[in-house]
């Protein structure tokens, strides 16, 4: 709602004072004439000298007050322009913020859609299980990684106290042999999606967490498990794991699906 300007502002009051001073200065001869009951200005000679000393200063003062009124008017106008400029800047800032958020949302949901496209495009043909597509691929290969890891444990005599080093070496070997073709692109896109949220300067920390929750909600059980083991390997430990932990991306991962519960200790110790 716009504020109504009061009529009793400095400009109007000053202008009234100037008009009154000018009126007094101009009308004083007539007033004096009436007081002395004369119809001629010639008889006002003695009084004229006195009026010259009073009327002229009054008119001068009225002129000065008029200048003050003009000054106040300009000051009020400048103030109004400044307020209008503030409102314009505020509106522009709000529009700019809205545009930036729309641009961010467009890119974010585009990357999220690409995440699903990468999963849906997976088509792996195995001799024993036939064609594995989409999220089936994650479950199929997690079982394969689990079997491969347990075989390495037996071969290295570490079934009682498995080492973290053997776990990481097993995962990296399995990734390079069987997963890199499909999951290399998958992890890269997922990392950039989360980093895109983390680097956005126009989002508060709480807003970033809300977007991260959207990402987390897209992850299936076996995607989370692969993300867990990948974060401990050389492929994710340096850059990806800090973001995974910051936004609690593994919150929904069922711990009973981890190959060995001690692996959680390995993860937390990194």
Backbone torsions as a table, in degrees:
resi	resn	phi	psi	omega
1	UNK	NA	131.2	-178.2
2	UNK	-75.6	141.4	178.1
3	UNK	-80.5	134.8	176.8
4	UNK	-83.9	128.7	-179.8
5	UNK	-74.7	136.4	177.8
6	UNK	-72.4	142.3	178.8
7	UNK	-68.0	-28.9	-177.6
8	UNK	-86.8	65.9	174.4
9	UNK	-101.9	174.7	-174.4
10	UNK	-62.1	-36.3	-178.6
11	UNK	-64.3	-48.9	-177.2
12	UNK	-65.6	-41.8	179.9
13	UNK	-64.7	-44.4	179.0
14	UNK	-63.2	-40.0	179.0
15	UNK	-63.6	-41.5	178.5
16	UNK	-62.7	-42.8	178.6
17	UNK	-61.0	-43.7	179.9
18	UNK	-62.1	-42.8	-180.0
19	UNK	-64.6	-41.4	178.9
20	UNK	-63.8	-42.8	178.2
21	UNK	-62.8	-43.0	178.3
22	UNK	-64.5	-40.5	179.3
23	UNK	-63.1	-43.7	178.5
24	UNK	-63.3	-42.9	-179.2
25	UNK	-64.1	-39.3	-177.4
26	UNK	-78.6	-38.2	-174.4
27	UNK	-84.9	-13.8	-176.3
28	UNK	-58.1	-38.7	177.7
29	UNK	-60.2	-40.4	-179.1
30	UNK	-67.5	-37.6	177.9
31	UNK	-64.3	-45.4	179.5
32	UNK	-61.8	-39.9	179.7
33	UNK	-60.9	-42.5	179.2
34	UNK	-66.5	-36.2	-179.5
35	UNK	-64.4	-42.2	-178.3
36	UNK	-90.4	7.1	174.9
37	UNK	48.8	63.4	176.4
38	UNK	-133.0	151.7	-179.4
39	UNK	-109.1	12.9	-177.3
40	UNK	-135.5	138.1	177.7
41	UNK	-74.2	-19.5	-178.1
42	UNK	-64.8	-31.8	-178.1
43	UNK	-79.0	-3.6	-179.8
44	UNK	-95.7	15.4	-177.2
45	UNK	-50.6	-54.5	-179.0
46	UNK	-61.2	-34.9	-179.8
47	UNK	-75.9	-28.4	-177.9
48	UNK	-58.6	-40.3	178.2
49	UNK	-60.2	-39.9	179.6
50	UNK	-66.3	-40.4	179.0
51	UNK	-65.5	-35.4	178.7
52	UNK	-62.0	-30.7	179.4
53	UNK	-83.0	-12.2	-178.9
54	UNK	-113.6	-42.5	-177.8
55	UNK	-65.2	-45.6	-178.8
56	UNK	-60.5	-46.2	177.3
57	UNK	-62.3	-36.8	178.7
58	UNK	-63.0	-43.5	178.5
59	UNK	-66.0	-38.7	176.4
60	UNK	-63.0	-42.7	178.2
61	UNK	-64.7	-38.2	177.6
62	UNK	-61.9	-39.6	177.7
63	UNK	-64.2	-41.4	178.7
64	UNK	-63.7	-42.5	179.2
65	UNK	-64.4	-35.6	176.5
66	UNK	-62.7	-39.5	176.4
67	UNK	-63.3	-40.4	177.2
68	UNK	-62.4	-40.0	178.9
69	UNK	-62.2	-41.0	178.2
70	UNK	-65.1	-38.3	178.2
71	UNK	-62.8	-46.0	179.0
72	UNK	-63.0	-37.5	179.5
73	UNK	-64.0	-43.2	178.6
74	UNK	-65.4	-38.3	179.6
75	UNK	-64.6	-42.8	178.0
76	UNK	-63.3	-40.1	179.9
77	UNK	-66.1	-41.0	178.3
78	UNK	-64.4	-40.5	178.1
79	UNK	-62.5	-42.5	178.8
80	UNK	-63.0	-39.7	178.7
81	UNK	-65.5	-39.0	178.6
82	UNK	-64.7	-41.6	178.1
83	UNK	-64.1	-40.5	178.9
84	UNK	-65.5	-38.1	178.5
85	UNK	-65.7	-38.4	177.1
86	UNK	-62.4	-43.6	178.9
87	UNK	-63.8	-39.3	179.5
88	UNK	-64.7	-43.2	178.9
89	UNK	-64.2	-41.9	179.5
90	UNK	-62.5	-43.6	179.7
91	UNK	-64.7	-41.2	178.6
92	UNK	-63.4	-41.4	179.9
93	UNK	-63.5	-41.6	179.2
94	UNK	-65.2	-41.4	178.1
95	UNK	-64.9	-40.6	179.8
96	UNK	-65.1	-41.1	177.7
97	UNK	-62.0	-41.7	178.9
98	UNK	-63.8	-42.5	179.4
99	UNK	-64.2	-42.3	179.7
100	UNK	-64.4	-40.2	179.0
101	UNK	-65.8	-41.0	178.5
102	UNK	-63.3	-41.6	178.8
103	UNK	-64.8	-41.4	177.8
104	UNK	-62.3	-47.1	-179.1
105	UNK	-59.9	-41.4	-180.0
106	UNK	-60.6	-46.0	-179.4
107	UNK	-68.5	-42.2	-178.6
108	UNK	-60.0	-50.3	-177.0
109	UNK	-73.4	-22.7	172.6
110	UNK	-67.3	-45.5	178.0
111	UNK	-65.1	-35.3	178.2
112	UNK	-66.9	-40.5	177.1
113	UNK	-65.5	-36.5	177.8
114	UNK	-64.8	-35.1	176.2
115	UNK	-56.8	-46.2	179.7
116	UNK	-70.9	-34.4	178.2
117	UNK	-63.8	-40.3	179.1
118	UNK	-62.3	-43.2	179.1
119	UNK	-64.7	-47.2	-177.6
120	UNK	-66.2	-23.6	-178.8
121	UNK	-81.8	-11.0	-179.2
122	UNK	-68.0	127.9	176.9
123	UNK	-146.5	103.0	-175.3
124	UNK	-114.8	127.7	-179.0
125	UNK	-101.6	119.9	177.1
126	UNK	-113.6	149.6	-178.9
127	UNK	-71.6	-28.6	-175.8
128	UNK	-93.2	-35.0	-174.0
129	UNK	-114.6	3.6	180.0
130	UNK	78.4	-147.9	-176.7
131	UNK	-88.0	128.6	176.1
132	UNK	-110.6	119.5	-177.4
133	UNK	-119.5	154.4	173.9
134	UNK	55.0	-133.2	-176.8
135	UNK	-72.2	-15.2	173.6
136	UNK	-60.9	-33.6	-178.6
137	UNK	-60.8	-39.6	-178.7
138	UNK	-65.0	-46.1	-179.3
139	UNK	-65.4	-44.3	-178.8
140	UNK	-59.6	-45.4	-176.5
141	UNK	-79.5	-23.9	174.9
142	UNK	-67.7	-40.5	175.7
143	UNK	-62.0	-38.2	177.9
144	UNK	-66.2	-43.1	177.8
145	UNK	-63.4	-40.6	179.4
146	UNK	-61.6	-44.5	178.9
147	UNK	-64.8	-42.3	-179.7
148	UNK	-63.5	-41.2	-179.6
149	UNK	-66.1	-43.4	-178.9
150	UNK	-67.0	-34.1	175.5
151	UNK	-63.3	-40.7	179.0
152	UNK	-66.1	-36.3	177.5
153	UNK	-61.0	-46.5	-179.3
154	UNK	-64.5	-41.8	-178.4
155	UNK	-66.5	-27.1	-178.7
156	UNK	-101.6	5.8	177.8
157	UNK	63.5	35.6	-177.1
158	UNK	-117.1	31.1	-177.4
159	UNK	-69.8	-26.6	-178.4
160	UNK	-84.1	-49.1	-177.6
161	UNK	-128.5	81.8	-178.0
162	UNK	-69.1	143.5	-178.4
163	UNK	-92.1	152.3	177.3
164	UNK	-65.2	-37.1	-179.6
165	UNK	-60.9	-43.5	179.8
166	UNK	-64.7	-37.8	178.1
167	UNK	-61.5	-48.7	-178.0
168	UNK	-65.3	-42.1	178.2
169	UNK	-63.1	-38.1	-179.9
170	UNK	-65.7	-43.7	-179.7
171	UNK	-65.7	-46.4	-178.2
172	UNK	-62.1	-38.9	176.7
173	UNK	-63.6	-47.5	-177.6
174	UNK	-65.5	-38.4	179.7
175	UNK	-62.0	-48.0	-178.5
176	UNK	-65.3	-34.9	-176.8
177	UNK	-80.3	-38.5	-168.7
178	UNK	-126.2	-20.4	-169.2
179	UNK	-110.1	-26.3	-169.5
180	UNK	-58.2	-33.3	-177.6
181	UNK	-58.9	-43.5	-177.1
182	UNK	-100.8	-44.1	-173.3
183	UNK	-81.7	-16.6	176.3
184	UNK	-59.4	-49.4	178.2
185	UNK	-66.5	-38.6	-178.9
186	UNK	-60.8	-50.4	-178.3
187	UNK	-67.4	-36.0	179.1
188	UNK	-62.9	-45.9	180.0
189	UNK	-66.2	-41.0	-179.8
190	UNK	-64.8	-38.7	177.7
191	UNK	-63.7	-47.1	-178.9
192	UNK	-66.5	-32.5	176.5
193	UNK	-63.4	-46.4	-179.4
194	UNK	-70.8	-37.5	178.8
195	UNK	-68.2	-34.7	177.4
196	UNK	-59.5	-41.0	177.3
197	UNK	-68.2	-45.8	-175.4
198	UNK	-64.0	-31.7	-175.6
199	UNK	-90.9	-4.0	-177.6
200	UNK	-72.7	114.3	-175.1
201	UNK	-73.7	-23.5	-175.3
202	UNK	-88.1	7.1	178.0
203	UNK	-109.1	140.8	172.1
204	UNK	-75.8	166.7	179.7
205	UNK	-61.9	-37.0	179.1
206	UNK	-67.2	-38.9	177.8
207	UNK	-65.9	-38.9	176.8
208	UNK	-61.0	-41.8	178.7
209	UNK	-63.8	-35.1	178.2
210	UNK	-64.7	-41.9	177.4
211	UNK	-67.6	-37.4	178.3
212	UNK	-64.2	-34.5	177.5
213	UNK	-64.0	-35.5	176.8
214	UNK	-62.7	-43.4	178.4
215	UNK	-63.1	-46.6	-178.3
216	UNK	-59.6	-35.9	-178.7
217	UNK	-67.3	-17.3	-179.3
218	UNK	-83.9	-14.4	-172.2
219	UNK	-83.8	129.0	174.2
220	UNK	-80.3	172.7	-179.5
221	UNK	-56.4	-47.6	-174.7
222	UNK	-79.0	-23.5	170.3
223	UNK	-65.0	-43.6	179.2
224	UNK	-62.4	-40.4	-179.7
225	UNK	-64.8	-43.3	177.5
226	UNK	-66.0	-36.6	177.6
227	UNK	-63.0	-37.9	178.6
228	UNK	-61.1	-50.3	-177.7
229	UNK	-75.1	-33.1	179.0
230	UNK	-65.9	-33.6	-178.9
231	UNK	-66.5	-23.6	178.7
232	UNK	-87.3	-13.0	-176.7
233	UNK	-89.2	175.9	178.9
234	UNK	-66.1	-15.2	-178.4
235	UNK	-80.6	-17.8	-176.2
236	UNK	-137.6	-10.5	-171.1
237	UNK	-66.2	-34.6	-173.3
238	UNK	-79.8	-47.8	-173.5
239	UNK	-109.4	-39.5	-171.8
240	UNK	-79.5	-43.4	-175.9
241	UNK	-57.4	-43.0	178.2
242	UNK	-57.4	-37.0	178.4
243	UNK	-73.6	-38.2	177.3
244	UNK	-58.8	-44.7	-179.1
245	UNK	-71.9	-40.5	-178.0
246	UNK	-60.0	-40.3	-176.7
247	UNK	-105.6	12.5	173.3
248	UNK	51.4	50.3	-174.3
249	UNK	-70.6	-18.0	-178.5
250	UNK	-99.2	15.9	-176.8
251	UNK	-57.2	-37.3	-175.8
252	UNK	-90.6	2.5	-178.9
253	UNK	-72.7	124.4	178.7
254	UNK	-73.8	121.0	-176.7
255	UNK	-67.1	-24.8	-179.7
256	UNK	-70.9	-9.6	177.6
257	UNK	-91.7	-11.7	177.7
258	UNK	-64.8	141.6	-175.7
259	UNK	-57.5	-42.4	178.7
260	UNK	-142.8	130.0	-176.6
261	UNK	-59.5	-24.5	178.4
262	UNK	-68.1	-16.7	178.2
263	UNK	-65.5	-28.8	175.4
264	UNK	-63.8	-36.4	177.3
265	UNK	-66.2	-39.8	176.7
266	UNK	-61.0	-44.2	-177.6
267	UNK	-62.7	-47.6	-176.8
268	UNK	-67.9	-24.5	-178.5
269	UNK	-79.9	-13.8	-178.1
270	UNK	-79.7	NA	NA
